[in-house]
Amino acid sequence: MNDTSWTREALIARTDVAFALDHVRRPVTPERARLRLEYFDVISAVTGGRMSAAAATVRFEEMLDEI
């Protein structure tokens, strides 16, 4: 896996979302499941070069607001 495209800010936002999704003890709703899938889609897009780290940071911050 090539993570060289990740910036420090994007990695921090990525970790924040992962922590929020994994540590908030709530039932898994369709919305939460959607956010988890999107989280992995964003990671895949950045790693695959289809999304910039800056765009991922913005999306992760939006996801945090939704969580």
C-alpha positions as CSV (number, residue, x, y, z in Angstrom):
1,M,0.0,0.0,0.0
2,N,1.4,3.4,-1.0
3,D,0.5,6.0,1.6
4,T,3.0,8.6,0.4
5,S,0.1,10.8,-1.0
6,W,-1.2,11.3,2.6
7,T,-0.5,14.7,4.3
8,R,-0.2,15.1,8.0
9,E,-3.5,16.9,8.2
10,A,-5.3,14.2,6.2
11,L,-3.9,11.4,8.4
12,I,-5.0,13.2,11.5
13,A,-8.5,13.7,10.0
14,R,-8.5,10.0,8.9
15,T,-7.6,8.9,12.4
16,D,-10.2,11.2,14.0
17,V,-13.0,9.7,11.9
18,A,-11.8,6.2,12.5
19,F,-11.9,6.8,16.3
20,A,-15.3,8.4,16.1
21,L,-16.8,5.6,14.1
22,D,-15.3,2.9,16.2
23,H,-15.7,4.3,19.7
24,V,-19.1,5.9,19.7
25,R,-21.3,3.2,21.2
26,R,-24.5,3.5,19.3
27,P,-26.6,1.0,17.2
28,V,-25.4,0.7,13.6
29,T,-27.9,2.7,11.6
30,P,-28.0,2.8,7.8
31,E,-26.5,6.3,8.0
32,R,-23.6,5.1,10.2
33,A,-23.0,2.1,7.9
34,R,-23.0,4.5,4.9
35,L,-20.4,6.7,6.7
36,R,-18.2,3.6,7.4
37,L,-18.3,2.6,3.8
38,E,-17.6,6.1,2.6
39,Y,-14.6,6.3,5.1
40,F,-13.0,3.3,3.3
41,D,-13.9,4.6,-0.1
42,V,-12.1,7.9,0.7
43,I,-9.0,6.0,1.9
44,S,-9.0,3.9,-1.3
45,A,-9.4,7.0,-3.5
46,V,-6.5,8.8,-1.9
47,T,-4.3,5.7,-1.9
48,G,-5.2,5.0,-5.6
49,G,-4.6,8.6,-6.6
50,R,-8.2,9.4,-7.5
51,M,-8.6,12.0,-4.7
52,S,-6.2,14.5,-3.2
53,A,-5.2,14.4,0.4
54,A,-6.7,17.9,0.7
55,A,-10.1,16.8,-0.6
56,A,-10.0,13.8,1.8
57,T,-9.3,16.1,4.7
58,V,-12.3,18.2,3.9
59,R,-14.5,15.2,3.5
60,F,-13.3,13.6,6.7
61,E,-14.0,16.8,8.6
62,E,-17.5,16.8,7.1
63,M,-18.0,13.2,8.2
64,L,-16.9,14.2,11.7
65,D,-19.7,16.8,11.7
66,E,-22.2,14.1,10.6
67,I,-21.1,11.7,13.3
